[in-house]
Amino acid sequence: MSDACDGCGDSISDPLARTVRLTVDRSQVDAQRLCPACFADWIERYRDEMQPEERETIDDEIIVD
């Protein structure tokens, strides 16, 4: 069986397809069938968005006389 990728629209076969499901409080909000390339892009976006923001640190020296 071959379906289209929800990301790019290319045809993908079942063994290569990945399904991403988003659920909130046990209710499915979204589901996408993705080809390997679109799945890799999705994972990268997820990692980027879920990383904690880096806080700017100030390297001031404290001089005590």
CORWOPE-V930231 format. One record per backbone hydrogen bond with DSSP energy under -0.5 kcal/mol. CO is the residue of the C=O (numbers start at 1). NH is the residue of the N-H. E is the energy in kcal/mol with one decimal. If there is no record, write none. Layout:
BEGIN
CO,NH,E
CO,NH,E
END
This chain:
BEGIN
1,14,-1.6
3,12,-3.7
5,9,-1.3
10,5,-2.9
12,3,-2.3
13,16,-1.4
13,17,-1.3
14,17,-0.5
18,20,-0.5
18,34,-3.4
19,21,-0.5
20,32,-2.4
21,23,-0.6
22,29,-3.6
22,30,-1.6
24,27,-1.9
27,24,-2.6
30,22,-3.2
32,20,-2.8
32,34,-0.6
33,6,-3.4
34,18,-2.4
35,39,-2.6
36,40,-2.2
37,41,-2.0
38,42,-2.4
39,43,-2.6
40,44,-2.1
41,45,-2.4
42,46,-2.6
43,47,-2.6
44,48,-2.5
45,49,-2.6
46,50,-2.1
47,51,-1.2
57,59,-0.6
58,60,-1.1
61,63,-0.6
62,64,-0.6
63,65,-0.5
END
